[in-house]
Amino acid sequence: MPPLSDEELENICNIAEEAARKYVMSRVPKEMISDLTISVDVEEKSGALNVDVDVEVKLSPLYRKVNVKEIAEGSVDAAFEAVEKHLSKLRSQQ
């Protein structure tokens, strides 16, 4: 796969962030989320693409029905799945 443009790298970041956010919002009512921080870093070196996704979720103390760590980990997994799907689509277009 040829090197990705800066625009495509930014697009990958947006795809990962959106997937992580959708995952959290599908598991927890919006009004119960006190803070949601999603950080995505994409770096391409020597033909390898490194993607780092960090998700921090803080819920209202009134909402204790879920395991926050599981929600955060699931959202990271969803972000990576979305990136892989996008990269597969790019590869198939070549």
PDB file of N, CA, C and O in Angstrom:
ATOM      1  N   MET A   1       0.852  -1.177   0.000  1.00  0.00           N
ATOM      2  CA  MET A   1       0.000   0.000   0.000  1.00  0.00           C
ATOM      3  C   MET A   1       0.896   1.238   0.000  1.00  0.00           C
ATOM      4  O   MET A   1       1.827   1.316   0.802  1.00  0.00           O
ATOM      5  N   PRO A   2       0.638   2.202  -0.875  1.00  0.00           N
ATOM      6  CA  PRO A   2       1.470   3.405  -0.908  1.00  0.00           C
ATOM      7  C   PRO A   2       1.263   4.245   0.354  1.00  0.00           C
ATOM      8  O   PRO A   2       0.272   4.076   1.064  1.00  0.00           O
ATOM      9  N   PRO A   3       2.202   5.147   0.626  1.00  0.00           N
ATOM     10  CA  PRO A   3       2.042   6.012   1.812  1.00  0.00           C
ATOM     11  C   PRO A   3       0.722   6.778   1.756  1.00  0.00           C
ATOM     12  O   PRO A   3       0.251   7.158   0.684  1.00  0.00           O
ATOM     13  N   LEU A   4       0.151   6.990   2.908  1.00  0.00           N
ATOM     14  CA  LEU A   4      -1.117   7.707   2.997  1.00  0.00           C
ATOM     15  C   LEU A   4      -0.865   9.205   3.077  1.00  0.00           C
ATOM     16  O   LEU A   4       0.122   9.645   3.667  1.00  0.00           O
ATOM     17  N   SER A   5      -1.750   9.976   2.491  1.00  0.00           N
ATOM     18  CA  SER A   5      -1.640  11.437   2.544  1.00  0.00           C
ATOM     19  C   SER A   5      -1.996  11.921   3.944  1.00  0.00           C
ATOM     20  O   SER A   5      -2.598  11.193   4.734  1.00  0.00           O
ATOM     21  N   ASP A   6      -1.618  13.152   4.238  1.00  0.00           N
ATOM     22  CA  ASP A   6      -1.986  13.742   5.530  1.00  0.00           C
ATOM     23  C   ASP A   6      -3.499  13.786   5.687  1.00  0.00           C
ATOM     24  O   ASP A   6      -4.025  13.576   6.779  1.00  0.00           O
ATOM     25  N   GLU A   7      -4.190  14.058   4.590  1.00  0.00           N
ATOM     26  CA  GLU A   7      -5.654  14.097   4.617  1.00  0.00           C
ATOM     27  C   GLU A   7      -6.226  12.724   4.967  1.00  0.00           C
ATOM     28  O   GLU A   7      -7.183  12.633   5.735  1.00  0.00           O
ATOM     29  N   GLU A   8      -5.651  11.662   4.412  1.00  0.00           N
ATOM     30  CA  GLU A   8      -6.143  10.310   4.695  1.00  0.00           C
ATOM     31  C   GLU A   8      -5.825   9.913   6.144  1.00  0.00           C
ATOM     32  O   GLU A   8      -6.633   9.249   6.793  1.00  0.00           O
ATOM     33  N   LEU A   9      -4.666  10.313   6.644  1.00  0.00           N
ATOM     34  CA  LEU A   9      -4.320  10.030   8.046  1.00  0.00           C
ATOM     35  C   LEU A   9      -5.304  10.734   8.982  1.00  0.00           C
ATOM     36  O   LEU A   9      -5.730  10.158   9.984  1.00  0.00           O
ATOM     37  N   GLU A  10      -5.663  11.971   8.658  1.00  0.00           N
ATOM     38  CA  GLU A  10      -6.644  12.704   9.461  1.00  0.00           C
ATOM     39  C   GLU A  10      -8.009  12.022   9.376  1.00  0.00           C
ATOM     40  O   GLU A  10      -8.728  11.944  10.372  1.00  0.00           O
ATOM     41  N   ASN A  11      -8.364  11.535   8.200  1.00  0.00           N
ATOM     42  CA  ASN A  11      -9.618  10.824   8.018  1.00  0.00           C
ATOM     43  C   ASN A  11      -9.660   9.565   8.892  1.00  0.00           C
ATOM     44  O   ASN A  11     -10.693   9.252   9.484  1.00  0.00           O
ATOM     45  N   ILE A  12      -8.550   8.855   8.967  1.00  0.00           N
ATOM     46  CA  ILE A  12      -8.467   7.655   9.806  1.00  0.00           C
ATOM     47  C   ILE A  12      -8.687   8.025  11.273  1.00  0.00           C
ATOM     48  O   ILE A  12      -9.382   7.314  11.998  1.00  0.00           O
ATOM     49  N   CYS A  13      -8.095   9.133  11.707  1.00  0.00           N
ATOM     50  CA  CYS A  13      -8.310   9.602  13.081  1.00  0.00           C
ATOM     51  C   CYS A  13      -9.792   9.870  13.333  1.00  0.00           C
ATOM     52  O   CYS A  13     -10.340   9.477  14.363  1.00  0.00           O
ATOM     53  N   ASN A  14     -10.429  10.543  12.381  1.00  0.00           N
ATOM     54  CA  ASN A  14     -11.848  10.857  12.534  1.00  0.00           C
ATOM     55  C   ASN A  14     -12.718   9.601  12.568  1.00  0.00           C
ATOM     56  O   ASN A  14     -13.669   9.517  13.345  1.00  0.00           O
ATOM     57  N   ILE A  15     -12.389   8.639  11.729  1.00  0.00           N
ATOM     58  CA  ILE A  15     -13.135   7.374  11.703  1.00  0.00           C
ATOM     59  C   ILE A  15     -13.014   6.651  13.040  1.00  0.00           C
ATOM     60  O   ILE A  15     -14.006   6.158  13.576  1.00  0.00           O
ATOM     61  N   ALA A  16     -11.804   6.588  13.575  1.00  0.00           N
ATOM     62  CA  ALA A  16     -11.577   5.912  14.858  1.00  0.00           C
ATOM     63  C   ALA A  16     -12.315   6.625  15.988  1.00  0.00           C
ATOM     64  O   ALA A  16     -12.953   5.987  16.825  1.00  0.00           O
ATOM     65  N   GLU A  17     -12.220   7.953  16.002  1.00  0.00           N
ATOM     66  CA  GLU A  17     -12.887   8.714  17.070  1.00  0.00           C
ATOM     67  C   GLU A  17     -14.405   8.548  17.005  1.00  0.00           C
ATOM     68  O   GLU A  17     -15.055   8.355  18.032  1.00  0.00           O
ATOM     69  N   GLU A  18     -14.957   8.623  15.817  1.00  0.00           N
ATOM     70  CA  GLU A  18     -16.402   8.478  15.653  1.00  0.00           C
ATOM     71  C   GLU A  18     -16.877   7.090  16.093  1.00  0.00           C
ATOM     72  O   GLU A  18     -17.911   6.968  16.750  1.00  0.00           O
ATOM     73  N   ALA A  19     -16.130   6.054  15.736  1.00  0.00           N
ATOM     74  CA  ALA A  19     -16.512   4.688  16.119  1.00  0.00           C
ATOM     75  C   ALA A  19     -16.470   4.516  17.638  1.00  0.00           C
ATOM     76  O   ALA A  19     -17.363   3.904  18.224  1.00  0.00           O
ATOM     77  N   ALA A  20     -15.433   5.058  18.266  1.00  0.00           N
ATOM     78  CA  ALA A  20     -15.318   4.954  19.728  1.00  0.00           C
ATOM     79  C   ALA A  20     -16.471   5.696  20.407  1.00  0.00           C
ATOM     80  O   ALA A  20     -17.071   5.187  21.353  1.00  0.00           O
ATOM     81  N   ARG A  21     -16.774   6.893  19.922  1.00  0.00           N
ATOM     82  CA  ARG A  21     -17.850   7.701  20.504  1.00  0.00           C
ATOM     83  C   ARG A  21     -19.211   7.001  20.332  1.00  0.00           C
ATOM     84  O   ARG A  21     -20.005   6.947  21.271  1.00  0.00           O
ATOM     85  N   LYS A  22     -19.473   6.473  19.144  1.00  0.00           N
ATOM     86  CA  LYS A  22     -20.736   5.769  18.900  1.00  0.00           C
ATOM     87  C   LYS A  22     -20.877   4.563  19.831  1.00  0.00           C
ATOM     88  O   LYS A  22     -21.964   4.284  20.337  1.00  0.00           O
ATOM     89  N   TYR A  23     -19.778   3.860  20.048  1.00  0.00           N
ATOM     90  CA  TYR A  23     -19.810   2.690  20.926  1.00  0.00           C
ATOM     91  C   TYR A  23     -20.225   3.105  22.339  1.00  0.00           C
ATOM     92  O   TYR A  23     -21.117   2.499  22.932  1.00  0.00           O
ATOM     93  N   VAL A  24     -19.576   4.137  22.870  1.00  0.00           N
ATOM     94  CA  VAL A  24     -19.897   4.585  24.234  1.00  0.00           C
ATOM     95  C   VAL A  24     -21.352   5.041  24.302  1.00  0.00           C
ATOM     96  O   VAL A  24     -22.082   4.667  25.219  1.00  0.00           O
ATOM     97  N   MET A  25     -21.765   5.843  23.337  1.00  0.00           N
ATOM     98  CA  MET A  25     -23.135   6.381  23.352  1.00  0.00           C
ATOM     99  C   MET A  25     -24.189   5.286  23.179  1.00  0.00           C
ATOM    100  O   MET A  25     -25.336   5.457  23.592  1.00  0.00           O
ATOM    101  N   SER A  26     -23.805   4.170  22.573  1.00  0.00           N
ATOM    102  CA  SER A  26     -24.759   3.072  22.416  1.00  0.00           C
ATOM    103  C   SER A  26     -24.896   2.252  23.694  1.00  0.00           C
ATOM    104  O   SER A  26     -25.828   1.461  23.833  1.00  0.00           O
ATOM    105  N   ARG A  27     -23.972   2.442  24.619  1.00  0.00           N
ATOM    106  CA  ARG A  27     -23.984   1.659  25.860  1.00  0.00           C
ATOM    107  C   ARG A  27     -24.440   2.452  27.080  1.00  0.00           C
ATOM    108  O   ARG A  27     -24.905   1.881  28.067  1.00  0.00           O
ATOM    109  N   VAL A  28     -24.302   3.784  27.001  1.00  0.00           N
ATOM    110  CA  VAL A  28     -24.593   4.628  28.160  1.00  0.00           C
ATOM    111  C   VAL A  28     -25.447   5.816  27.706  1.00  0.00           C
ATOM    112  O   VAL A  28     -25.133   6.447  26.697  1.00  0.00           O
ATOM    113  N   PRO A  29     -26.523   6.128  28.439  1.00  0.00           N
ATOM    114  CA  PRO A  29     -27.306   7.310  28.081  1.00  0.00           C
ATOM    115  C   PRO A  29     -26.439   8.571  28.152  1.00  0.00           C
ATOM    116  O   PRO A  29     -25.648   8.745  29.079  1.00  0.00           O
ATOM    117  N   LYS A  30     -26.602   9.430  27.172  1.00  0.00           N
ATOM    118  CA  LYS A  30     -25.773  10.640  27.059  1.00  0.00           C
ATOM    119  C   LYS A  30     -25.761  11.460  28.353  1.00  0.00           C
ATOM    120  O   LYS A  30     -24.717  11.968  28.762  1.00  0.00           O
ATOM    121  N   GLU A  31     -26.906  11.582  28.979  1.00  0.00           N
ATOM    122  CA  GLU A  31     -26.997  12.408  30.192  1.00  0.00           C
ATOM    123  C   GLU A  31     -26.250  11.800  31.384  1.00  0.00           C
ATOM    124  O   GLU A  31     -26.034  12.478  32.389  1.00  0.00           O
ATOM    125  N   MET A  32     -25.859  10.542  31.279  1.00  0.00           N
ATOM    126  CA  MET A  32     -25.110   9.901  32.365  1.00  0.00           C
ATOM    127  C   MET A  32     -23.590   9.973  32.160  1.00  0.00           C
ATOM    128  O   MET A  32     -22.825   9.496  32.998  1.00  0.00           O
ATOM    129  N   ILE A  33     -23.167  10.562  31.058  1.00  0.00           N
ATOM    130  CA  ILE A  33     -21.728  10.702  30.796  1.00  0.00           C
ATOM    131  C   ILE A  33     -21.279  12.062  31.295  1.00  0.00           C
ATOM    132  O   ILE A  33     -21.705  13.097  30.784  1.00  0.00           O
ATOM    133  N   SER A  34     -20.412  12.047  32.301  1.00  0.00           N
ATOM    134  CA  SER A  34     -19.870  13.297  32.842  1.00  0.00           C
ATOM    135  C   SER A  34     -18.765  13.836  31.955  1.00  0.00           C
ATOM    136  O   SER A  34     -18.670  15.041  31.721  1.00  0.00           O
ATOM    137  N   ASP A  35     -17.926  12.927  31.460  1.00  0.00           N
ATOM    138  CA  ASP A  35     -16.810  13.344  30.619  1.00  0.00           C
ATOM    139  C   ASP A  35     -16.429  12.194  29.695  1.00  0.00           C
ATOM    140  O   ASP A  35     -16.356  11.038  30.113  1.00  0.00           O
ATOM    141  N   LEU A  36     -16.189  12.531  28.439  1.00  0.00           N
ATOM    142  CA  LEU A  36     -15.752  11.545  27.459  1.00  0.00           C
ATOM    143  C   LEU A  36     -14.616  12.176  26.663  1.00  0.00           C
ATOM    144  O   LEU A  36     -14.812  13.160  25.950  1.00  0.00           O
ATOM    145  N   THR A  37     -13.430  11.597  26.795  1.00  0.00           N
ATOM    146  CA  THR A  37     -12.261  12.086  26.084  1.00  0.00           C
ATOM    147  C   THR A  37     -11.730  10.964  25.205  1.00  0.00           C
ATOM    148  O   THR A  37     -11.434   9.868  25.681  1.00  0.00           O
ATOM    149  N   ILE A  38     -11.617  11.256  23.924  1.00  0.00           N
ATOM    150  CA  ILE A  38     -11.106  10.278  22.961  1.00  0.00           C
ATOM    151  C   ILE A  38      -9.912  10.898  22.254  1.00  0.00           C
ATOM    152  O   ILE A  38     -10.006  11.980  21.675  1.00  0.00           O
ATOM    153  N   SER A  39      -8.800  10.202  22.309  1.00  0.00           N
ATOM    154  CA  SER A  39      -7.578  10.674  21.665  1.00  0.00           C
ATOM    155  C   SER A  39      -7.122   9.618  20.671  1.00  0.00           C
ATOM    156  O   SER A  39      -6.992   8.443  21.016  1.00  0.00           O
ATOM    157  N   VAL A  40      -6.878  10.043  19.432  1.00  0.00           N
ATOM    158  CA  VAL A  40      -6.417   9.128  18.393  1.00  0.00           C
ATOM    159  C   VAL A  40      -5.143   9.703  17.791  1.00  0.00           C
ATOM    160  O   VAL A  40      -5.106  10.863  17.381  1.00  0.00           O
ATOM    161  N   ASP A  41      -4.113   8.890  17.743  1.00  0.00           N
ATOM    162  CA  ASP A  41      -2.844   9.294  17.147  1.00  0.00           C
ATOM    163  C   ASP A  41      -2.494   8.287  16.064  1.00  0.00           C
ATOM    164  O   ASP A  41      -2.446   7.082  16.313  1.00  0.00           O
ATOM    165  N   VAL A  42      -2.251   8.787  14.867  1.00  0.00           N
ATOM    166  CA  VAL A  42      -1.899   7.927  13.741  1.00  0.00           C
ATOM    167  C   VAL A  42      -0.536   8.358  13.220  1.00  0.00           C
ATOM    168  O   VAL A  42      -0.279   9.540  12.994  1.00  0.00           O
ATOM    169  N   GLU A  43       0.329   7.367  13.036  1.00  0.00           N
ATOM    170  CA  GLU A  43       1.676   7.652  12.548  1.00  0.00           C
ATOM    171  C   GLU A  43       2.058   6.586  11.531  1.00  0.00           C
ATOM    172  O   GLU A  43       1.826   5.396  11.740  1.00  0.00           O
ATOM    173  N   GLU A  44       2.641   7.030  10.441  1.00  0.00           N
ATOM    174  CA  GLU A  44       3.085   6.103   9.406  1.00  0.00           C
ATOM    175  C   GLU A  44       4.608   6.167   9.333  1.00  0.00           C
ATOM    176  O   GLU A  44       5.186   7.232   9.113  1.00  0.00           O
ATOM    177  N   LYS A  45       5.248   5.016   9.521  1.00  0.00           N
ATOM    178  CA  LYS A  45       6.712   4.933   9.469  1.00  0.00           C
ATOM    179  C   LYS A  45       7.113   3.688   8.703  1.00  0.00           C
ATOM    180  O   LYS A  45       6.641   2.589   8.991  1.00  0.00           O
ATOM    181  N   SER A  46       7.967   3.864   7.749  1.00  0.00           N
ATOM    182  CA  SER A  46       8.509   2.745   6.976  1.00  0.00           C
ATOM    183  C   SER A  46       7.419   1.798   6.464  1.00  0.00           C
ATOM    184  O   SER A  46       7.582   0.578   6.490  1.00  0.00           O
ATOM    185  N   GLY A  47       6.333   2.363   6.008  1.00  0.00           N
ATOM    186  CA  GLY A  47       5.253   1.549   5.445  1.00  0.00           C
ATOM    187  C   GLY A  47       4.323   0.932   6.474  1.00  0.00           C
ATOM    188  O   GLY A  47       3.348   0.275   6.108  1.00  0.00           O
ATOM    189  N   ALA A  48       4.606   1.130   7.748  1.00  0.00           N
ATOM    190  CA  ALA A  48       3.745   0.588   8.806  1.00  0.00           C
ATOM    191  C   ALA A  48       2.890   1.715   9.384  1.00  0.00           C
ATOM    192  O   ALA A  48       3.362   2.836   9.579  1.00  0.00           O
ATOM    193  N   LEU A  49       1.652   1.401   9.648  1.00  0.00           N
ATOM    194  CA  LEU A  49       0.735   2.377  10.219  1.00  0.00           C
ATOM    195  C   LEU A  49       0.522   2.049  11.690  1.00  0.00           C
ATOM    196  O   LEU A  49       0.059   0.962  12.035  1.00  0.00           O
ATOM    197  N   ASN A  50       0.866   3.001  12.553  1.00  0.00           N
ATOM    198  CA  ASN A  50       0.652   2.840  13.987  1.00  0.00           C
ATOM    199  C   ASN A  50      -0.528   3.703  14.399  1.00  0.00           C
ATOM    200  O   ASN A  50      -0.547   4.910  14.159  1.00  0.00           O
ATOM    201  N   VAL A  51      -1.513   3.066  15.023  1.00  0.00           N
ATOM    202  CA  VAL A  51      -2.704   3.779  15.479  1.00  0.00           C
ATOM    203  C   VAL A  51      -2.822   3.580  16.985  1.00  0.00           C
ATOM    204  O   VAL A  51      -2.827   2.453  17.480  1.00  0.00           O
ATOM    205  N   ASP A  52      -2.917   4.686  17.694  1.00  0.00           N
ATOM    206  CA  ASP A  52      -3.056   4.641  19.145  1.00  0.00           C
ATOM    207  C   ASP A  52      -4.378   5.318  19.504  1.00  0.00           C
ATOM    208  O   ASP A  52      -4.615   6.471  19.144  1.00  0.00           O
ATOM    209  N   VAL A  53      -5.231   4.590  20.217  1.00  0.00           N
ATOM    210  CA  VAL A  53      -6.530   5.122  20.615  1.00  0.00           C
ATOM    211  C   VAL A  53      -6.622   5.066  22.132  1.00  0.00           C
ATOM    212  O   VAL A  53      -6.411   4.018  22.743  1.00  0.00           O
ATOM    213  N   ASP A  54      -6.941   6.210  22.733  1.00  0.00           N
ATOM    214  CA  ASP A  54      -7.095   6.288  24.181  1.00  0.00           C
ATOM    215  C   ASP A  54      -8.479   6.857  24.477  1.00  0.00           C
ATOM    216  O   ASP A  54      -8.852   7.910  23.960  1.00  0.00           O
ATOM    217  N   VAL A  55      -9.233   6.152  25.312  1.00  0.00           N
ATOM    218  CA  VAL A  55     -10.587   6.596  25.660  1.00  0.00           C
ATOM    219  C   VAL A  55     -10.710   6.673  27.171  1.00  0.00           C
ATOM    220  O   VAL A  55     -10.407   5.719  27.888  1.00  0.00           O
ATOM    221  N   GLU A  56     -11.161   7.823  27.636  1.00  0.00           N
ATOM    222  CA  GLU A  56     -11.444   8.005  29.064  1.00  0.00           C
ATOM    223  C   GLU A  56     -12.919   8.348  29.204  1.00  0.00           C
ATOM    224  O   GLU A  56     -13.426   9.272  28.567  1.00  0.00           O
ATOM    225  N   VAL A  57     -13.593   7.582  30.052  1.00  0.00           N
ATOM    226  CA  VAL A  57     -15.025   7.790  30.271  1.00  0.00           C
ATOM    227  C   VAL A  57     -15.260   8.001  31.758  1.00  0.00           C
ATOM    228  O   VAL A  57     -14.820   7.210  32.592  1.00  0.00           O
ATOM    229  N   LYS A  58     -15.955   9.072  32.072  1.00  0.00           N
ATOM    230  CA  LYS A  58     -16.381   9.318  33.455  1.00  0.00           C
ATOM    231  C   LYS A  58     -17.886   9.419  33.439  1.00  0.00           C
ATOM    232  O   LYS A  58     -18.467  10.204  32.690  1.00  0.00           O
ATOM    233  N   LEU A  59     -18.510   8.611  34.280  1.00  0.00           N
ATOM    234  CA  LEU A  59     -19.971   8.584  34.331  1.00  0.00           C
ATOM    235  C   LEU A  59     -20.471   9.289  35.578  1.00  0.00           C
ATOM    236  O   LEU A  59     -19.742   9.464  36.555  1.00  0.00           O
ATOM    237  N   SER A  60     -21.710   9.683  35.520  1.00  0.00           N
ATOM    238  CA  SER A  60     -22.371  10.276  36.677  1.00  0.00           C
ATOM    239  C   SER A  60     -22.337   9.271  37.826  1.00  0.00           C
ATOM    240  O   SER A  60     -22.496   8.071  37.605  1.00  0.00           O
ATOM    241  N   PRO A  61     -22.131   9.754  39.049  1.00  0.00           N
ATOM    242  CA  PRO A  61     -22.158   8.843  40.204  1.00  0.00           C
ATOM    243  C   PRO A  61     -23.513   8.148  40.368  1.00  0.00           C
ATOM    244  O   PRO A  61     -23.617   7.130  41.053  1.00  0.00           O
ATOM    245  N   LEU A  62     -24.532   8.697  39.746  1.00  0.00           N
ATOM    246  CA  LEU A  62     -25.867   8.099  39.820  1.00  0.00           C
ATOM    247  C   LEU A  62     -26.007   6.880  38.925  1.00  0.00           C
ATOM    248  O   LEU A  62     -26.938   6.091  39.085  1.00  0.00           O
ATOM    249  N   TYR A  63     -25.092   6.725  37.989  1.00  0.00           N
ATOM    250  CA  TYR A  63     -25.192   5.639  37.014  1.00  0.00           C
ATOM    251  C   TYR A  63     -24.132   4.587  37.323  1.00  0.00           C
ATOM    252  O   TYR A  63     -22.954   4.762  37.012  1.00  0.00           O
ATOM    253  N   ARG A  64     -24.564   3.510  37.930  1.00  0.00           N
ATOM    254  CA  ARG A  64     -23.616   2.468  38.350  1.00  0.00           C
ATOM    255  C   ARG A  64     -23.905   1.125  37.690  1.00  0.00           C
ATOM    256  O   ARG A  64     -23.426   0.090  38.154  1.00  0.00           O
ATOM    257  N   LYS A  65     -24.675   1.133  36.625  1.00  0.00           N
ATOM    258  CA  LYS A  65     -25.111  -0.106  35.996  1.00  0.00           C
ATOM    259  C   LYS A  65     -24.056  -0.740  35.104  1.00  0.00           C
ATOM    260  O   LYS A  65     -24.207  -1.894  34.704  1.00  0.00           O
ATOM    261  N   VAL A  66     -22.996  -0.019  34.785  1.00  0.00           N
ATOM    262  CA  VAL A  66     -22.024  -0.529  33.829  1.00  0.00           C
ATOM    263  C   VAL A  66     -20.612  -0.473  34.391  1.00  0.00           C
ATOM    264  O   VAL A  66     -20.316   0.275  35.323  1.00  0.00           O
ATOM    265  N   ASN A  67     -19.758  -1.285  33.795  1.00  0.00           N
ATOM    266  CA  ASN A  67     -18.337  -1.282  34.127  1.00  0.00           C
ATOM    267  C   ASN A  67     -17.659  -0.306  33.166  1.00  0.00           C
ATOM    268  O   ASN A  67     -17.578  -0.572  31.967  1.00  0.00           O
ATOM    269  N   VAL A  68     -17.178   0.809  33.682  1.00  0.00           N
ATOM    270  CA  VAL A  68     -16.594   1.866  32.849  1.00  0.00           C
ATOM    271  C   VAL A  68     -15.373   1.358  32.089  1.00  0.00           C
ATOM    272  O   VAL A  68     -15.158   1.723  30.933  1.00  0.00           O
ATOM    273  N   LYS A  69     -14.583   0.525  32.734  1.00  0.00           N
ATOM    274  CA  LYS A  69     -13.379  -0.005  32.071  1.00  0.00           C
ATOM    275  C   LYS A  69     -13.772  -0.835  30.845  1.00  0.00           C
ATOM    276  O   LYS A  69     -13.142  -0.720  29.794  1.00  0.00           O
ATOM    277  N   GLU A  70     -14.796  -1.661  30.973  1.00  0.00           N
ATOM    278  CA  GLU A  70     -15.266  -2.466  29.837  1.00  0.00           C
ATOM    279  C   GLU A  70     -15.792  -1.582  28.711  1.00  0.00           C
ATOM    280  O   GLU A  70     -15.570  -1.878  27.537  1.00  0.00           O
ATOM    281  N   ILE A  71     -16.489  -0.499  29.057  1.00  0.00           N
ATOM    282  CA  ILE A  71     -16.999   0.430  28.050  1.00  0.00           C
ATOM    283  C   ILE A  71     -15.831   1.072  27.301  1.00  0.00           C
ATOM    284  O   ILE A  71     -15.844   1.153  26.073  1.00  0.00           O
ATOM    285  N   ALA A  72     -14.826   1.524  28.042  1.00  0.00           N
ATOM    286  CA  ALA A  72     -13.669   2.167  27.409  1.00  0.00           C
ATOM    287  C   ALA A  72     -12.928   1.180  26.507  1.00  0.00           C
ATOM    288  O   ALA A  72     -12.563   1.519  25.381  1.00  0.00           O
ATOM    289  N   GLU A  73     -12.706  -0.030  26.998  1.00  0.00           N
ATOM    290  CA  GLU A  73     -11.996  -1.042  26.197  1.00  0.00           C
ATOM    291  C   GLU A  73     -12.794  -1.427  24.954  1.00  0.00           C
ATOM    292  O   GLU A  73     -12.223  -1.600  23.877  1.00  0.00           O
ATOM    293  N   GLY A  74     -14.100  -1.559  25.099  1.00  0.00           N
ATOM    294  CA  GLY A  74     -14.951  -1.885  23.961  1.00  0.00           C
ATOM    295  C   GLY A  74     -14.935  -0.780  22.917  1.00  0.00           C
ATOM    296  O   GLY A  74     -14.968  -1.057  21.718  1.00  0.00           O
ATOM    297  N   SER A  75     -14.884   0.463  23.362  1.00  0.00           N
ATOM    298  CA  SER A  75     -14.854   1.577  22.418  1.00  0.00           C
ATOM    299  C   SER A  75     -13.527   1.627  21.669  1.00  0.00           C
ATOM    300  O   SER A  75     -13.498   1.991  20.494  1.00  0.00           O
ATOM    301  N   VAL A  76     -12.439   1.272  22.326  1.00  0.00           N
ATOM    302  CA  VAL A  76     -11.131   1.198  21.655  1.00  0.00           C
ATOM    303  C   VAL A  76     -11.168   0.091  20.597  1.00  0.00           C
ATOM    304  O   VAL A  76     -10.698   0.278  19.475  1.00  0.00           O
ATOM    305  N   ASP A  77     -11.730  -1.059  20.966  1.00  0.00           N
ATOM    306  CA  ASP A  77     -11.865  -2.162  19.995  1.00  0.00           C
ATOM    307  C   ASP A  77     -12.698  -1.732  18.786  1.00  0.00           C
ATOM    308  O   ASP A  77     -12.357  -2.043  17.644  1.00  0.00           O
ATOM    309  N   ALA A  78     -13.794  -1.014  19.050  1.00  0.00           N
ATOM    310  CA  ALA A  78     -14.653  -0.545  17.956  1.00  0.00           C
ATOM    311  C   ALA A  78     -13.891   0.416  17.038  1.00  0.00           C
ATOM    312  O   ALA A  78     -14.071   0.390  15.820  1.00  0.00           O
ATOM    313  N   ALA A  79     -13.046   1.257  17.624  1.00  0.00           N
ATOM    314  CA  ALA A  79     -12.250   2.196  16.832  1.00  0.00           C
ATOM    315  C   ALA A  79     -11.283   1.446  15.921  1.00  0.00           C
ATOM    316  O   ALA A  79     -11.154   1.771  14.741  1.00  0.00           O
ATOM    317  N   PHE A  80     -10.601   0.434  16.477  1.00  0.00           N
ATOM    318  CA  PHE A  80      -9.660  -0.340  15.669  1.00  0.00           C
ATOM    319  C   PHE A  80     -10.377  -1.117  14.561  1.00  0.00           C
ATOM    320  O   PHE A  80      -9.864  -1.221  13.447  1.00  0.00           O
ATOM    321  N   GLU A  81     -11.542  -1.652  14.857  1.00  0.00           N
ATOM    322  CA  GLU A  81     -12.314  -2.372  13.836  1.00  0.00           C
ATOM    323  C   GLU A  81     -12.706  -1.431  12.698  1.00  0.00           C
ATOM    324  O   GLU A  81     -12.642  -1.807  11.527  1.00  0.00           O
ATOM    325  N   ALA A  82     -13.109  -0.209  13.043  1.00  0.00           N
ATOM    326  CA  ALA A  82     -13.498   0.766  12.021  1.00  0.00           C
ATOM    327  C   ALA A  82     -12.299   1.147  11.153  1.00  0.00           C
ATOM    328  O   ALA A  82     -12.434   1.295   9.939  1.00  0.00           O
ATOM    329  N   VAL A  83     -11.131   1.307  11.772  1.00  0.00           N
ATOM    330  CA  VAL A  83      -9.923   1.648  11.022  1.00  0.00           C
ATOM    331  C   VAL A  83      -9.542   0.494  10.094  1.00  0.00           C
ATOM    332  O   VAL A  83      -9.212   0.714   8.928  1.00  0.00           O
ATOM    333  N   GLU A  84      -9.589  -0.729  10.611  1.00  0.00           N
ATOM    334  CA  GLU A  84      -9.264  -1.897   9.782  1.00  0.00           C
ATOM    335  C   GLU A  84     -10.211  -2.010   8.588  1.00  0.00           C
ATOM    336  O   GLU A  84      -9.777  -2.303   7.474  1.00  0.00           O
ATOM    337  N   LYS A  85     -11.483  -1.781   8.817  1.00  0.00           N
ATOM    338  CA  LYS A  85     -12.477  -1.843   7.737  1.00  0.00           C
ATOM    339  C   LYS A  85     -12.162  -0.784   6.678  1.00  0.00           C
ATOM    340  O   LYS A  85     -12.221  -1.055   5.478  1.00  0.00           O
ATOM    341  N   HIS A  86     -11.831   0.415   7.133  1.00  0.00           N
ATOM    342  CA  HIS A  86     -11.500   1.501   6.206  1.00  0.00           C
ATOM    343  C   HIS A  86     -10.236   1.173   5.412  1.00  0.00           C
ATOM    344  O   HIS A  86     -10.193   1.391   4.202  1.00  0.00           O
ATOM    345  N   LEU A  87      -9.213   0.653   6.081  1.00  0.00           N
ATOM    346  CA  LEU A  87      -7.962   0.310   5.388  1.00  0.00           C
ATOM    347  C   LEU A  87      -8.184  -0.819   4.383  1.00  0.00           C
ATOM    348  O   LEU A  87      -7.590  -0.819   3.305  1.00  0.00           O
ATOM    349  N   SER A  88      -9.031  -1.771   4.733  1.00  0.00           N
ATOM    350  CA  SER A  88      -9.350  -2.853   3.789  1.00  0.00           C
ATOM    351  C   SER A  88     -10.009  -2.295   2.533  1.00  0.00           C
ATOM    352  O   SER A  88      -9.720  -2.729   1.418  1.00  0.00           O
ATOM    353  N   LYS A  89     -10.900  -1.322   2.734  1.00  0.00           N
ATOM    354  CA  LYS A  89     -11.574  -0.687   1.603  1.00  0.00           C
ATOM    355  C   LYS A  89     -10.546   0.042   0.723  1.00  0.00           C
ATOM    356  O   LYS A  89     -10.614  -0.027  -0.504  1.00  0.00           O
ATOM    357  N   LEU A  90      -9.594   0.739   1.363  1.00  0.00           N
ATOM    358  CA  LEU A  90      -8.554   1.436   0.602  1.00  0.00           C
ATOM    359  C   LEU A  90      -7.692   0.445  -0.206  1.00  0.00           C
ATOM    360  O   LEU A  90      -7.361   0.688  -1.366  1.00  0.00           O
ATOM    361  N   ARG A  91      -7.343  -0.670   0.440  1.00  0.00           N
ATOM    362  CA  ARG A  91      -6.518  -1.675  -0.248  1.00  0.00           C
ATOM    363  C   ARG A  91      -7.243  -2.257  -1.448  1.00  0.00           C
ATOM    364  O   ARG A  91      -6.625  -2.506  -2.483  1.00  0.00           O
ATOM    365  N   SER A  92      -8.525  -2.474  -1.325  1.00  0.00           N
ATOM    366  CA  SER A  92      -9.295  -3.076  -2.411  1.00  0.00           C
ATOM    367  C   SER A  92      -9.483  -2.112  -3.583  1.00  0.00           C
ATOM    368  O   SER A  92      -9.778  -2.546  -4.696  1.00  0.00           O
ATOM    369  N   GLN A  93      -9.318  -0.836  -3.349  1.00  0.00           N
ATOM    370  CA  GLN A  93      -9.472   0.154  -4.411  1.00  0.00           C
ATOM    371  C   GLN A  93      -8.208   0.314  -5.256  1.00  0.00           C
ATOM    372  O   GLN A  93      -8.214   0.997  -6.280  1.00  0.00           O
ATOM    373  N   GLN A  94      -7.132  -0.322  -4.815  1.00  0.00           N
ATOM    374  CA  GLN A  94      -5.866  -0.179  -5.557  1.00  0.00           C
ATOM    375  C   GLN A  94      -5.744  -1.197  -6.658  1.00  0.00           C
ATOM    376  O   GLN A  94      -4.743  -1.214  -7.375  1.00  0.00           O
TER     377      GLN A  94
END
